[in-house]
């Protein structure tokens, strides 16, 4: 739970294009499923259409809004039922996410991929810029986390200020 008094930044990122895409795919697979059922064919193809309809219905509901919260202690990313919390003292560095277009356009939602031999969790929408943070200590296999934001400059500045403040408090007294 984020303490409201400690909240430094909060952003709700949405994407109408992504929502329309997911809803269109949900409707498409629902119509194909209905067609198979009306045709009296409850076969493997009907099962595939049902699974794809269910998947895109979940995507439509779950991946509507990415919530980014930054406190003096952590960065919290919430995408529907999924939440990832990164303690600020586990962030090595942060920057704009500059990756090949093919990887960048790999889809909306939460994805896991390897970029420059570093395994990454990505919370993203296609049309917004992304910030990437490198972890000091990996979480599972994940060494980097990227996420979409409409205000990448503000997010980068806040994280860098928090990192500088954390480093300053960890210096020996004689070095301050």
C-alpha positions in Angstrom: 0.0 0.0 0.0 1.4 3.4 -1.0 1.4 6.0 1.8 -0.4 9.1 0.3 1.9 11.4 2.3 5.0 9.8 0.8 3.7 9.7 -2.8 6.1 11.6 -5.0 4.5 10.7 -8.4 1.4 9.0 -9.6 0.3 8.5 -13.2 -2.5 6.5 -14.9 -1.5 5.5 -18.4 -4.1 4.4 -20.8 -4.3 3.7 -24.5 -7.5 4.0 -26.6 -5.8 2.3 -29.6 -4.8 -0.7 -27.5 -8.2 -1.0 -25.9 -9.9 -0.8 -29.4 -7.5 -3.5 -30.7 -8.2 -5.8 -27.7 -12.0 -5.3 -27.9 -12.0 -5.9 -31.7 -10.1 -9.1 -31.2 -12.5 -10.1 -28.4 -15.5 -9.5 -30.6 -13.9 -11.3 -33.6 -13.3 -14.5 -31.7 -16.7 -14.3 -30.0 -18.3 -14.1 -33.4 -16.2 -16.9 -34.7 -17.1 -19.0 -31.7 -20.8 -18.3 -32.2 -20.5 -19.2 -35.8 -19.0 -22.6 -34.9 -21.7 -23.3 -32.2 -24.5 -22.4 -34.6 -23.0 -24.6 -37.3 -23.2 -27.4 -34.7 -19.4 -27.9 -34.7 -18.2 -28.1 -31.1 -14.7 -29.2 -32.2 -11.1 -28.2 -31.7 -11.6 -25.0 -33.7 -14.4 -23.9 -31.5 -12.2 -24.6 -28.5 -9.5 -22.5 -30.0 -11.9 -19.6 -30.7 -13.2 -19.9 -27.1 -9.7 -19.7 -25.7 -8.8 -16.7 -27.9 -12.0 -15.0 -27.0 -11.3 -15.5 -23.3 -7.7 -14.4 -23.6 -8.6 -11.1 -25.4 -11.5 -10.5 -23.0 -9.0 -10.8 -20.1 -6.6 -8.4 -22.0 -9.4 -5.9 -22.6 -10.3 -5.8 -18.9 -6.9 -6.2 -17.3 -4.6 -4.1 -19.5 -6.7 -0.9 -19.6 -4.7 1.2 -17.2 -1.1 1.1 -16.1 -0.6 2.9 -12.7 2.8 4.2 -11.9 3.5 5.2 -8.3 6.8 6.5 -7.0 7.5 7.1 -3.3 10.7 7.8 -1.5 11.2 4.0 -1.1 9.9 2.4 -4.2 8.6 2.3 -7.8 5.3 0.5 -8.1 3.8 -0.6 -11.4 0.2 -1.9 -11.4 -1.4 -3.4 -14.6 -4.8 -4.8 -13.6 -4.3 -7.7 -11.3 -0.5 -7.6 -11.7 1.8 -5.5 -9.5 5.6 -5.1 -9.6 7.3 -3.2 -6.8 11.0 -2.2 -7.1 12.7 -0.8 -4.0 14.6 2.4 -5.1 17.7 1.1 -3.5 17.7 -1.8 -6.0 17.8 0.5 -9.0 21.3 0.8 -10.6 20.3 3.3 -13.3 17.4 4.5 -15.5 17.1 5.8 -19.0 14.7 6.1 -22.0 14.1 2.7 -23.4 15.9 2.6 -26.8 15.3 -0.9 -28.3 14.9 -2.1 -31.9 11.5 -1.3 -33.4 10.6 -5.0 -33.7 11.0 -5.5 -30.0 9.3 -2.3 -29.2 6.2 -3.2 -31.2 6.0 -6.7 -29.7 2.6 -5.9 -28.1 0.8 -4.2 -25.3 0.5 -5.5 -21.8 3.2 -7.3 -19.8 5.9 -9.0 -21.8 9.2 -10.7 -20.9 12.1 -10.6 -23.3 15.8 -10.6 -23.6 17.4 -7.3 -24.7 21.2 -7.1 -25.0 21.6 -10.3 -23.0 19.5 -8.9 -20.1 16.1 -10.4 -19.3 13.5 -7.8 -19.0 9.9 -7.4 -17.8 8.0 -4.8 -19.9 4.8 -3.1 -18.8 3.8 -1.2 -21.9 1.4 0.3 -24.4 2.6 0.8 -28.0 2.2 4.6 -28.5 3.8 5.9 -25.3 7.6 6.3 -24.7 9.1 3.9 -22.2 11.6 4.2 -19.3 13.9 1.3 -18.5 15.5 0.7 -15.1 18.4 -1.6 -14.5 18.3 -3.6 -11.2 21.3 -4.0 -8.9 20.0 -7.4 -7.8 17.9 -9.3 -10.3 14.4 -10.5 -9.3 14.1 -14.0 -10.5 15.5 -13.9 -14.0 14.6 -10.2 -14.5 17.5 -7.7 -14.6 15.6 -4.8 -16.2 12.1 -3.4 -16.1 10.6 -1.1 -18.7 7.3 0.7 -18.6 5.3 3.2 -20.7 4.7 6.7 -19.4 3.4 9.9 -21.0 5.8 11.9 -18.8 9.2 10.1 -19.2 11.3 13.2 -18.4 9.5 13.7 -15.1 9.8 10.0 -14.2 13.5 9.9 -15.0 14.2 13.0 -13.0 12.3 11.7 -10.0 14.1 8.4 -10.0 17.5 10.0 -10.5 16.9 12.4 -7.7 15.8 9.5 -5.4 18.9 7.5 -6.4 21.2 10.5 -5.7 19.5 11.0 -2.3 19.9 7.3 -1.5 23.5 7.3 -2.5 24.2 10.4 -0.4 22.7 8.8 2.8 24.9 5.8 2.3 28.2 7.7 2.1 30.5 7.6 5.1 30.2 10.7 7.2 33.6 12.0 6.1 32.7 11.8 2.4 29.5 13.9 2.7 
